[in-house]
Amino acid sequence: MIAQQTTNSDGTASSSSVLFGDSTMRDIMTRVQAVLGTSVGGLTMSDLGLSFNEKNELELDTGTLSSVLTSI
Protein backbone atom coordinates (compact mmCIF):
# COMPACT_ATOMS: atom_id res chain seq x y z
CA MET A 1 0.00 0.00 0.00
CA ILE A 2 1.33 3.43 -0.92
CA ALA A 3 -0.54 5.85 1.31
CA GLN A 4 2.23 8.30 2.05
CA GLN A 5 0.43 11.42 0.87
CA THR A 6 -2.28 11.44 3.55
CA THR A 7 -2.96 14.85 5.04
CA ASN A 8 -4.82 16.11 8.08
CA SER A 9 -7.87 18.35 7.70
CA ASP A 10 -5.60 21.40 8.09
CA GLY A 11 -3.42 20.28 5.15
CA THR A 12 -0.42 19.13 7.19
CA ALA A 13 1.12 15.70 6.68
CA SER A 14 -0.50 12.90 8.66
CA SER A 15 1.67 11.20 11.28
CA SER A 16 1.33 7.96 9.28
CA SER A 17 2.82 9.64 6.20
CA VAL A 18 6.44 9.15 7.19
CA LEU A 19 7.65 9.64 3.60
CA PHE A 20 5.39 12.62 2.84
CA GLY A 21 7.16 14.88 0.34
CA ASP A 22 9.93 12.33 -0.25
CA SER A 23 11.17 12.63 -3.83
CA THR A 24 11.67 8.86 -4.18
CA MET A 25 8.08 8.20 -3.12
CA ARG A 26 6.80 10.85 -5.55
CA ASP A 27 8.84 9.23 -8.34
CA ILE A 28 7.41 5.78 -7.53
CA MET A 29 3.86 7.17 -7.51
CA THR A 30 4.43 8.94 -10.84
CA ARG A 31 5.79 5.77 -12.42
CA VAL A 32 2.96 3.58 -11.11
CA GLN A 33 0.38 6.08 -12.39
CA ALA A 34 2.12 6.13 -15.80
CA VAL A 35 2.04 2.32 -15.98
CA LEU A 36 -1.71 2.36 -15.27
CA GLY A 37 -2.16 4.41 -18.43
CA THR A 38 0.18 2.35 -20.62
CA SER A 39 -1.50 0.13 -23.18
CA VAL A 40 -0.32 -3.44 -23.83
CA GLY A 41 -2.24 -5.46 -26.35
CA GLY A 42 -4.89 -2.76 -26.40
CA LEU A 43 -5.52 -2.96 -22.64
CA THR A 44 -4.38 -0.64 -19.88
CA MET A 45 -3.85 -1.70 -16.29
CA SER A 46 -6.96 0.28 -15.39
CA ASP A 47 -8.90 -1.74 -18.01
CA LEU A 48 -7.89 -4.78 -15.95
CA GLY A 49 -9.30 -3.26 -12.77
CA LEU A 50 -6.28 -1.51 -11.21
CA SER A 51 -6.84 2.01 -9.92
CA PHE A 52 -6.09 4.38 -7.05
CA ASN A 53 -8.79 4.97 -4.43
CA GLU A 54 -9.54 8.24 -2.62
CA LYS A 55 -6.73 7.48 -0.14
CA ASN A 56 -4.25 7.12 -3.03
CA GLU A 57 -4.00 3.36 -2.43
CA LEU A 58 -3.69 0.96 -5.33
CA GLU A 59 -6.78 -1.26 -5.62
CA LEU A 60 -7.76 -4.19 -7.78
CA ASP A 61 -11.37 -4.64 -8.87
CA THR A 62 -11.49 -8.42 -9.13
CA GLY A 63 -14.84 -8.32 -10.94
CA THR A 64 -13.39 -6.20 -13.73
CA LEU A 65 -10.29 -8.39 -13.95
CA SER A 66 -12.40 -11.54 -14.08
CA SER A 67 -14.61 -10.13 -16.84
CA VAL A 68 -11.63 -9.14 -18.95
CA LEU A 69 -9.88 -12.47 -18.47
CA THR A 70 -12.96 -14.47 -19.44
CA SER A 71 -13.46 -12.40 -22.58
CA ILE A 72 -9.92 -12.86 -23.90
NORDALIN-V718522 format. One record per residue. N is the residue number from 1. SS is DSSP state (alpha for helix, beta for strand, coil for the rest). Layout:
n = {N,N}
ss = {SS,SS}
This chain:
n = {1,2,3,4,5,6,7,8,9,10,11,12,13,14,15,16,17,18,19,20,21,22,23,24,25,26,27,28,29,30,31,32,33,34,35,36,37,38,39,40,41,42,43,44,45,46,47,48,49,50,51,52,53,54,55,56,57,58,59,60,61,62,63,64,65,66,67,68,69,70,71,72}
ss = {coil,coil,coil,coil,coil,coil,beta,coil,coil,coil,coil,coil,beta,coil,coil,coil,coil,coil,coil,coil,coil,coil,alpha,alpha,alpha,alpha,alpha,alpha,alpha,alpha,alpha,alpha,alpha,alpha,alpha,alpha,alpha,coil,beta,beta,coil,coil,beta,beta,coil,coil,coil,coil,coil,beta,beta,beta,coil,coil,coil,coil,coil,beta,beta,beta,coil,alpha,alpha,alpha,alpha,alpha,alpha,alpha,alpha,alpha,alpha,coil}
